[in-house]
Amino acid sequence: MSKRLHPADHALQPLPSGNDPALLPQVRGWSWGAFFLPWVWAFKHRLTRLAVAALVVSVIPVVAVFTLAFAIYLGKRGNELAWRRRPFAGLEQFRATQREWRRWGIGVWVTLIALAAIMWPPLHSPLSEHRDCARCHLKRTRQFLQQRHERGHARPAVDTPAASSSANSSRGG
């Protein structure tokens, strides 16, 4: 019984990268770097069309829903695509490079999530309660003043610097 080859391996043709095509089965697997940083990873691995497509998909709001699908595709096929397009000195250098991409990808996402958590506190945080309390106080104050005005009470006179100076000049002071 023969081992079933991946369709792309059937002739073991030379790869554009110059890497050994016989090692393709050993490099297959999930690529966290490609998953977490799709367009950056694709540019670095000489996959320019995929990089531009990933960048466009992630930036344009109408098609941004496809970003996750694109990231999953690159995560699944990333190692193979990298081996085909970018030259490596050997399997160990390839694996070391992909480990670095994994570290950076996870690091960037953890940092982004931490920043989001800091900058946008949950709705029920003490800060939002204080803001809501101030908003309610302002609303109650406006209602009170409106009711007073409707009952015929005059609004209190407010002494402004412009009013004070005109009053002083009219008195001859």
MDAnalysis code that builds the backbone (N, CA, C; Angstrom):
import MDAnalysis as mda
import numpy as np

u = mda.Universe.empty(519, n_residues=173, atom_resindex=np.repeat(np.arange(173), 3), trajectory=True)
u.add_TopologyAttr("name", ["N", "CA", "C"] * 173)
u.add_TopologyAttr("resid", np.arange(1, 174))
u.add_TopologyAttr("resname", ["MET", "SER", "LYS", "ARG", "LEU", "HIS", "PRO", "ALA", "ASP", "HIS", "ALA", "LEU", "GLN", "PRO", "LEU", "PRO", "SER", "GLY", "ASN", "ASP", "PRO", "ALA", "LEU", "LEU", "PRO", "GLN", "VAL", "ARG", "GLY", "TRP", "SER", "TRP", "GLY", "ALA", "PHE", "PHE", "LEU", "PRO", "TRP", "VAL", "TRP", "ALA", "PHE", "LYS", "HIS", "ARG", "LEU", "THR", "ARG", "LEU", "ALA", "VAL", "ALA", "ALA", "LEU", "VAL", "VAL", "SER", "VAL", "ILE", "PRO", "VAL", "VAL", "ALA", "VAL", "PHE", "THR", "LEU", "ALA", "PHE", "ALA", "ILE", "TYR", "LEU", "GLY", "LYS", "ARG", "GLY", "ASN", "GLU", "LEU", "ALA", "TRP", "ARG", "ARG", "ARG", "PRO", "PHE", "ALA", "GLY", "LEU", "GLU", "GLN", "PHE", "ARG", "ALA", "THR", "GLN", "ARG", "GLU", "TRP", "ARG", "ARG", "TRP", "GLY", "ILE", "GLY", "VAL", "TRP", "VAL", "THR", "LEU", "ILE", "ALA", "LEU", "ALA", "ALA", "ILE", "MET", "TRP", "PRO", "PRO", "LEU", "HIS", "SER", "PRO", "LEU", "SER", "GLU", "HIS", "ARG", "ASP", "CYS", "ALA", "ARG", "CYS", "HIS", "LEU", "LYS", "ARG", "THR", "ARG", "GLN", "PHE", "LEU", "GLN", "GLN", "ARG", "HIS", "GLU", "ARG", "GLY", "HIS", "ALA", "ARG", "PRO", "ALA", "VAL", "ASP", "THR", "PRO", "ALA", "ALA", "SER", "SER", "SER", "ALA", "ASN", "SER", "SER", "ARG", "GLY", "GLY"])
u.atoms.positions = np.array([
    [0.847, -1.177, 0.000],
    [0.000, 0.000, 0.000],
    [0.894, 1.243, 0.000],
    [0.670, 2.135, -0.936],
    [1.519, 3.314, -1.044],
    [0.930, 4.457, -0.219],
    [1.830, 5.310, 0.247],
    [1.404, 6.474, 1.010],
    [0.802, 7.491, 0.039],
    [-0.374, 7.986, 0.366],
    [-1.054, 8.937, -0.507],
    [-0.337, 10.283, -0.443],
    [0.043, 10.804, -1.598],
    [0.736, 12.078, -1.674],
    [-0.252, 13.229, -1.821],
    [0.150, 14.362, -1.332],
    [-0.613, 15.583, -1.518],
    [-0.619, 15.888, -3.022],
    [-1.710, 16.386, -3.596],
    [-1.762, 16.626, -5.047],
    [-0.599, 17.482, -5.563],
    [-0.122, 18.407, -4.760],
    [0.966, 19.275, -5.218],
    [2.309, 18.555, -5.222],
    [2.395, 17.398, -4.562],
    [3.667, 16.685, -4.454],
    [3.878, 15.659, -5.551],
    [2.887, 15.395, -6.374],
    [2.924, 14.229, -7.242],
    [4.159, 14.162, -8.133],
    [4.707, 15.261, -8.597],
    [5.895, 15.174, -9.444],
    [7.143, 15.640, -8.710],
    [6.988, 16.152, -7.492],
    [8.092, 16.723, -6.726],
    [8.934, 17.644, -7.600],
    [8.243, 18.551, -8.235],
    [8.902, 19.519, -9.107],
    [9.701, 20.498, -8.251],
    [10.733, 21.093, -8.831],
    [11.502, 22.089, -8.069],
    [10.592, 23.224, -7.613],
    [10.860, 23.707, -6.427],
    [10.055, 24.792, -5.863],
    [10.670, 26.135, -6.222],
    [9.848, 27.187, -6.340],
    [10.384, 28.525, -6.639],
    [11.407, 28.991, -5.594],
    [11.282, 28.489, -4.380],
    [12.192, 28.887, -3.303],
    [13.545, 28.202, -3.395],
    [13.609, 27.082, -4.113],
    [14.831, 26.291, -4.146],
    [14.904, 25.286, -3.017],
    [13.898, 25.265, -2.130],
    [13.868, 24.299, -1.029],
    [13.574, 22.908, -1.575],
    [13.928, 21.900, -0.806],
    [13.749, 20.512, -1.217],
    [12.262, 20.152, -1.197],
    [11.670, 19.816, -2.352],
    [10.241, 19.475, -2.381],
    [9.929, 18.183, -1.625],
    [10.922, 17.330, -1.408],
    [10.682, 16.082, -0.682],
    [10.349, 16.337, 0.786],
    [10.688, 17.525, 1.298],
    [10.426, 17.845, 2.707],
    [9.050, 18.475, 2.936],
    [8.288, 18.666, 1.880],
    [6.957, 19.262, 2.031],
    [6.084, 18.542, 3.059],
    [6.038, 17.211, 3.068],
    [5.200, 16.559, 4.084],
    [5.636, 16.872, 5.518],
    [6.913, 17.183, 5.720],
    [7.403, 17.473, 7.075],
    [7.109, 18.901, 7.529],
    [6.858, 19.790, 6.584],
    [6.605, 21.184, 6.977],
    [5.122, 21.485, 7.104],
    [4.284, 20.591, 6.655],
    [2.840, 20.837, 6.753],
    [2.399, 20.879, 8.201],
    [1.398, 21.673, 8.438],
    [0.848, 21.819, 9.789],
    [0.351, 23.238, 9.966],
    [-0.213, 23.496, 11.108],
    [-0.798, 24.792, 11.388],
    [0.293, 25.840, 11.563],
    [0.071, 27.031, 10.998],
    [1.007, 28.145, 11.104],
    [0.358, 29.275, 11.891],
    [0.747, 29.409, 13.159],
    [0.166, 30.440, 14.008],
    [0.575, 31.835, 13.555],
    [1.792, 31.982, 13.055],
    [2.229, 33.283, 12.555],
    [1.366, 33.757, 11.401],
    [1.072, 32.851, 10.481],
    [0.226, 33.193, 9.330],
    [-1.205, 33.471, 9.777],
    [-1.660, 32.771, 10.798],
    [-3.017, 32.964, 11.298],
    [-3.163, 34.310, 11.999],
    [-2.230, 34.655, 12.896],
    [-2.346, 35.882, 13.682],
    [-1.945, 37.150, 12.934],
    [-1.000, 37.044, 12.001],
    [-0.521, 38.219, 11.262],
    [-0.567, 37.940, 9.767],
    [-1.746, 37.719, 9.191],
    [-1.834, 37.212, 7.821],
    [-1.111, 38.036, 6.768],
    [-1.383, 39.323, 6.673],
    [-0.779, 40.064, 5.565],
    [0.692, 40.348, 5.799],
    [1.104, 40.572, 7.027],
    [2.525, 40.799, 7.318],
    [3.310, 39.529, 7.021],
    [2.781, 38.405, 7.498],
    [3.431, 37.109, 7.278],
    [3.534, 36.815, 5.784],
    [2.473, 37.069, 5.043],
    [2.472, 36.773, 3.603],
    [3.491, 37.634, 2.855],
    [3.599, 38.919, 3.187],
    [4.613, 39.763, 2.540],
    [6.016, 39.220, 2.813],
    [6.281, 38.870, 4.043],
    [7.624, 38.402, 4.413],
    [7.974, 37.079, 3.735],
    [6.971, 36.281, 3.434],
    [7.222, 34.976, 2.808],
    [7.035, 35.004, 1.291],
    [7.139, 36.194, 0.718],
    [7.102, 36.386, -0.738],
    [5.788, 35.936, -1.376],
    [4.728, 36.113, -0.668],
    [3.390, 35.788, -1.164],
    [2.648, 37.121, -1.364],
    [3.144, 37.918, -2.283],
    [2.677, 39.289, -2.448],
    [1.184, 39.371, -2.755],
    [0.696, 38.549, -3.664],
    [-0.744, 38.604, -3.996],
    [-1.611, 38.269, -2.794],
    [-1.205, 37.241, -2.054],
    [-1.960, 36.886, -0.851],
    [-1.871, 37.997, 0.191],
    [-0.707, 38.616, 0.293],
    [-0.524, 39.699, 1.261],
    [-1.436, 40.875, 0.933],
    [-1.470, 41.269, -0.320],
    [-2.334, 42.381, -0.730],
    [-3.794, 42.003, -0.504],
    [-4.158, 40.797, -0.861],
    [-5.543, 40.353, -0.645],
    [-5.892, 40.370, 0.842],
    [-4.985, 39.888, 1.687],
    [-5.237, 39.875, 3.137],
    [-5.365, 41.289, 3.679],
    [-4.528, 42.194, 3.197],
    [-4.589, 43.579, 3.646],
    [-5.906, 44.231, 3.226],
    [-6.302, 44.024, 1.994],
    [-7.559, 44.595, 1.499],
    [-8.740, 44.028, 2.282],
    [-8.735, 42.721, 2.495],
    [-9.834, 42.071, 3.216],
    [-9.925, 42.588, 4.642],
    [-8.787, 42.857, 5.271],
    [-8.831, 43.296, 6.668],
    [-9.139, 44.774, 6.820],
    [-8.939, 45.583, 5.777],
    [-9.122, 47.030, 5.887],
    [-10.501, 47.492, 5.426],
    [-11.032, 46.899, 4.392],
    [-12.318, 47.347, 3.847],
    [-13.450, 46.744, 4.676],
    [-14.255, 47.588, 5.308],
    [-15.296, 47.087, 6.208],
    [-16.288, 46.123, 5.563],
    [-16.609, 46.325, 4.303],
    [-17.612, 45.488, 3.646],
    [-17.145, 44.039, 3.550],
    [-15.868, 43.831, 3.309],
    [-15.358, 42.470, 3.148],
    [-14.559, 41.993, 4.360],
    [-14.508, 42.798, 5.420],
    [-13.738, 42.434, 6.607],
    [-14.246, 41.149, 7.263],
    [-15.476, 40.756, 6.978],
    [-15.995, 39.511, 7.542],
    [-15.205, 38.306, 7.040],
    [-14.510, 38.476, 5.918],
    [-13.724, 37.376, 5.368],
    [-12.328, 37.283, 5.976],
    [-11.975, 38.209, 6.852],
    [-10.645, 38.213, 7.450],
    [-10.379, 36.916, 8.212],
    [-11.341, 36.463, 8.985],
    [-11.151, 35.232, 9.746],
    [-10.985, 34.040, 8.814],
    [-11.786, 33.968, 7.769],
    [-11.657, 32.866, 6.807],
    [-10.284, 32.890, 6.145],
    [-9.817, 34.066, 5.807],
    [-8.498, 34.202, 5.185],
    [-7.408, 33.794, 6.161],
    [-7.528, 34.205, 7.414],
    [-6.539, 33.836, 8.432],
    [-6.527, 32.323, 8.649],
    [-7.688, 31.706, 8.640],
    [-7.752, 30.243, 8.801],
    [-7.089, 29.556, 7.609],
    [-7.346, 30.047, 6.399],
    [-6.706, 29.475, 5.218],
    [-5.183, 29.560, 5.340],
    [-4.675, 30.755, 5.690],
    [-3.222, 30.896, 5.817],
    [-2.678, 30.084, 6.987],
    [-3.441, 29.971, 8.055],
    [-3.003, 29.130, 9.173],
    [-2.862, 27.676, 8.757],
    [-3.810, 27.212, 7.985],
    [-3.799, 25.803, 7.549],
    [-2.727, 25.534, 6.496],
    [-2.569, 26.419, 5.526],
    [-1.646, 26.180, 4.421],
    [-0.349, 26.978, 4.525],
    [-0.208, 27.793, 5.565],
    [0.911, 28.721, 5.675],
    [2.284, 28.083, 5.606],
    [2.517, 27.025, 6.364],
    [3.851, 26.402, 6.364],
    [4.220, 25.902, 4.972],
    [3.285, 25.275, 4.328],
    [3.550, 24.765, 2.977],
    [3.826, 25.915, 2.010],
    [3.026, 26.956, 2.073],
    [3.232, 28.108, 1.193],
    [4.590, 28.763, 1.444],
    [4.961, 28.876, 2.711],
    [6.257, 29.478, 3.047],
    [7.401, 28.628, 2.502],
    [7.318, 27.312, 2.652],
    [8.362, 26.416, 2.163],
    [8.483, 26.504, 0.640],
    [7.371, 26.678, -0.022],
    [7.390, 26.764, -1.482],
    [7.977, 28.085, -1.985],
    [7.737, 29.195, -1.275],
    [8.084, 30.510, -1.810],
    [9.345, 31.150, -1.227],
    [9.675, 30.873, 0.014],
    [10.811, 31.549, 0.654],
    [11.952, 30.561, 0.874],
    [13.153, 30.902, 0.443],
    [14.271, 29.976, 0.629],
    [14.696, 29.883, 2.101],
    [14.979, 28.660, 2.532],
    [15.481, 28.397, 3.878],
    [16.729, 27.532, 3.752],
    [17.647, 27.674, 4.721],
    [18.882, 26.878, 4.702],
    [18.588, 25.412, 4.974],
    [17.511, 25.145, 5.632],
    [17.141, 23.764, 5.952],
    [15.879, 23.737, 6.788],
    [15.516, 22.533, 7.173],
    [14.282, 22.331, 7.940],
    [14.351, 23.008, 9.310],
    [15.513, 22.971, 9.947],
    [15.645, 23.592, 11.270],
    [15.480, 25.110, 11.203],
    [16.068, 25.737, 10.200],
    [15.900, 27.183, 10.053],
    [14.432, 27.517, 9.789],
    [13.789, 26.694, 8.969],
    [12.368, 26.907, 8.686],
    [11.554, 26.847, 9.975],
    [11.781, 25.806, 10.757],
    [11.018, 25.639, 12.007],
    [11.304, 26.765, 12.993],
    [12.580, 27.177, 13.084],
    [12.930, 28.283, 13.986],
    [12.241, 29.576, 13.545],
    [12.204, 29.813, 12.250],
    [11.554, 31.009, 11.718],
    [10.063, 30.992, 12.031],
    [9.432, 29.854, 11.849],
    [7.989, 29.762, 12.115],
    [7.690, 29.882, 13.604],
    [8.607, 29.404, 14.464],
    [8.423, 29.595, 15.914],
    [8.451, 31.081, 16.261],
    [9.375, 31.820, 15.632],
    [9.435, 33.268, 15.870],
    [8.145, 33.957, 15.413],
    [7.645, 33.558, 14.264],
    [6.380, 34.126, 13.785],
    [5.251, 33.820, 14.761],
    [5.252, 32.619, 15.309],
    [4.217, 32.254, 16.287],
    [4.325, 33.157, 17.515],
    [5.545, 33.348, 18.044],
    [5.736, 34.205, 19.217],
    [5.268, 35.635, 18.943],
    [5.683, 36.176, 17.811],
    [5.292, 37.541, 17.473],
    [3.783, 37.654, 17.262],
    [3.204, 36.697, 16.564],
    [1.764, 36.737, 16.315],
    [0.963, 36.709, 17.599],
    [1.314, 35.784, 18.480],
    [0.608, 35.693, 19.760],
    [0.868, 36.947, 20.593],
    [2.098, 37.422, 20.590],
    [2.445, 38.628, 21.350],
    [1.677, 39.850, 20.892],
    [1.568, 40.021, 19.588],
    [0.828, 41.171, 19.047],
    [-0.640, 41.083, 19.456],
    [-1.237, 39.907, 19.330],
    [-2.654, 39.770, 19.678],
    [-2.899, 39.946, 21.171],
    [-2.029, 39.422, 22.010],
    [-2.185, 39.606, 23.458],
    [-2.080, 41.091, 23.798],
    [-1.130, 41.783, 23.173],
    [-0.971, 43.220, 23.404],
    [-2.211, 43.985, 22.955],
    [-2.736, 43.662, 21.770],
    [-3.936, 44.348, 21.280],
    [-5.134, 44.115, 22.195],
    [-5.287, 42.892, 22.659],
    [-6.405, 42.586, 23.559],
    [-6.243, 43.325, 24.883],
    [-5.012, 43.373, 25.405],
    [-4.762, 44.095, 26.658],
    [-5.050, 45.590, 26.493],
    [-4.601, 46.171, 25.383],
    [-4.873, 47.592, 25.138],
    [-6.367, 47.864, 25.000],
    [-7.062, 46.977, 24.320],
    [-8.510, 47.140, 24.180],
    [-9.195, 47.075, 25.545],
    [-8.741, 46.173, 26.391],
    [-9.336, 46.043, 27.720],
    [-9.078, 47.280, 28.565],
    [-7.921, 47.894, 28.383],
    [-7.589, 49.101, 29.151],
    [-8.349, 50.310, 28.621],
    [-8.406, 50.448, 27.314],
    [-8.996, 51.647, 26.721],
    [-10.513, 51.651, 26.705],
    [-11.135, 50.503, 26.653],
    [-12.591, 50.428, 26.612],
    [-13.081, 49.584, 27.778],
    [-13.214, 50.200, 28.956],
    [-13.662, 49.420, 30.111],
    [-15.096, 48.936, 29.907],
    [-15.442, 47.874, 30.565],
    [-16.814, 47.351, 30.430],
    [-17.845, 48.405, 30.835],
    [-19.049, 48.235, 30.352],
    [-20.107, 49.216, 30.620],
    [-20.426, 49.352, 32.098],
    [-20.201, 48.319, 32.880],
    [-20.572, 48.359, 34.295],
    [-19.372, 48.604, 35.197],
    [-18.386, 49.305, 34.698],
    [-17.227, 49.623, 35.526],
    [-17.549, 50.832, 36.400],
    [-16.769, 51.070, 37.440],
    [-17.013, 52.249, 38.278],
    [-16.961, 53.551, 37.487],
    [-16.125, 53.609, 36.441],
    [-16.058, 54.829, 35.641],
    [-17.376, 55.099, 34.940],
    [-17.986, 54.079, 34.364],
    [-19.245, 54.302, 33.658],
    [-20.367, 54.622, 34.640],
    [-20.323, 54.067, 35.848],
    [-21.342, 54.389, 36.848],
    [-21.230, 55.854, 37.247],
    [-20.013, 56.338, 37.393],
    [-19.810, 57.740, 37.749],
    [-20.325, 58.640, 36.632],
    [-20.015, 58.285, 35.396],
    [-20.478, 59.074, 34.256],
    [-22.006, 59.084, 34.219],
    [-22.618, 57.907, 34.446],
    [-24.077, 57.826, 34.436],
    [-24.673, 58.630, 35.579],
    [-24.024, 58.619, 36.733],
    [-24.497, 59.380, 37.885],
    [-24.475, 60.871, 37.559],
    [-23.404, 61.339, 36.961],
    [-23.297, 62.749, 36.585],
    [-24.349, 63.105, 35.546],
    [-24.579, 62.204, 34.608],
    [-25.589, 62.453, 33.572],
    [-26.977, 62.556, 34.210],
    [-27.291, 61.679, 35.171],
    [-28.592, 61.720, 35.847],
    [-28.745, 63.010, 36.658],
    [-27.680, 63.414, 37.319],
    [-27.728, 64.647, 38.106],
    [-28.003, 65.850, 37.211],
    [-27.347, 65.892, 36.073],
    [-27.560, 66.982, 35.128],
    [-29.005, 66.974, 34.621],
    [-29.520, 65.803, 34.343],
    [-30.896, 65.689, 33.860],
    [-31.886, 66.159, 34.931],
    [-31.667, 65.749, 36.187],
    [-32.553, 66.167, 37.283],
    [-32.488, 67.680, 37.491],
    [-31.293, 68.246, 37.361],
    [-31.140, 69.697, 37.518],
    [-31.914, 70.441, 36.434],
    [-31.794, 69.964, 35.206],
    [-32.538, 70.594, 34.100],
    [-34.038, 70.494, 34.326],
    [-34.521, 69.323, 34.784],
    [-35.950, 69.151, 35.041],
    [-36.424, 70.108, 36.141],
    [-35.613, 70.234, 37.175],
    [-35.954, 71.128, 38.281],
    [-36.074, 72.573, 37.798],
    [-35.073, 73.008, 37.007],
    [-35.105, 74.385, 36.506],
    [-36.272, 74.603, 35.542],
    [-36.580, 73.602, 34.731],
    [-37.703, 73.703, 33.798],
    [-39.017, 73.827, 34.558],
    [-39.196, 73.013, 35.600],
    [-40.424, 73.072, 36.393],
    [-40.550, 74.426, 37.095],
    [-39.461, 74.921, 37.601],
    [-39.472, 76.226, 38.263],
    [-39.865, 77.322, 37.296],
    [-39.330, 77.241, 36.103],
    [-39.656, 78.245, 35.082],
    [-41.130, 78.168, 34.692],
    [-41.666, 76.941, 34.587],
    [-43.071, 76.758, 34.222],
    [-44.003, 77.290, 35.307],
    [-43.580, 77.275, 36.564],
    [-44.410, 77.776, 37.663],
    [-44.346, 79.294, 37.776],
    [-43.537, 79.911, 36.962],
    [-43.481, 81.372, 36.967],
    [-42.358, 81.938, 37.797],
    [-41.523, 81.102, 38.352],
    [-40.382, 81.627, 39.101],
    [-39.363, 82.176, 38.119],
    [-38.868, 83.319, 38.453],
    [-37.852, 83.924, 37.588],
    [-36.539, 83.155, 37.742],
    [-35.837, 83.128, 36.665],
    [-34.517, 82.480, 36.735],
    [-33.595, 83.368, 37.559],
    [-32.723, 82.773, 38.308],
    [-31.808, 83.597, 39.102],
    [-30.907, 84.401, 38.186],
    [-30.640, 85.629, 38.588],
    [-29.754, 86.485, 37.801],
    [-28.333, 85.971, 37.935],
    [-27.681, 85.947, 36.834],
    [-26.303, 85.473, 36.836],
    [-25.423, 86.678, 36.592],
    [-24.496, 86.880, 37.497],
    [-23.597, 88.014, 37.382],
    [-22.404, 87.598, 36.529],
    [-22.340, 88.134, 35.318],
    [-21.226, 87.825, 34.423],
    [-20.280, 88.998, 34.406],
    [-19.053, 88.773, 34.050],
    [-18.093, 89.890, 33.996],
    [-18.545, 90.989, 33.050],
    [-19.165, 90.665, 31.930],
    [-19.636, 91.685, 30.978],
    [-20.750, 92.517, 31.604],
    [-21.667, 91.876, 32.286],
    [-22.774, 92.585, 32.929],
    [-22.270, 93.472, 34.048],
    [-21.298, 93.007, 34.815],
    [-20.741, 93.786, 35.922],
    [-20.032, 95.028, 35.420],
    [-19.272, 94.897, 34.355],
    [-18.503, 96.053, 33.865],
    [-19.438, 97.096, 33.265],
    [-20.515, 96.661, 32.589],
    [-21.450, 97.638, 32.024],
    [-22.225, 98.345, 33.137],
    [-22.536, 97.629, 34.204],
    [-23.249, 98.238, 35.334],
    [-22.360, 99.242, 36.030],
    [-21.083, 98.914, 36.191],
    [-20.159, 99.824, 36.849],
    [-19.937, 101.082, 36.011],
    [-19.871, 100.947, 34.698],
    [-19.623, 102.107, 33.842],
    [-20.860, 103.026, 33.797],
    [-22.066, 102.440, 33.929],
    [-23.277, 103.257, 33.895],
    [-23.440, 104.018, 35.208],
    [-22.871, 103.514, 36.289],
    [-22.957, 104.193, 37.567],
    [-21.922, 105.292, 37.700],
    [-21.015, 105.290, 36.739],
    [-20.006, 106.329, 36.796],
    [-18.785, 105.891, 37.562],
    [-18.614, 104.613, 37.773],
    [-17.557, 104.120, 38.614],
    [-16.374, 103.765, 37.932],
])
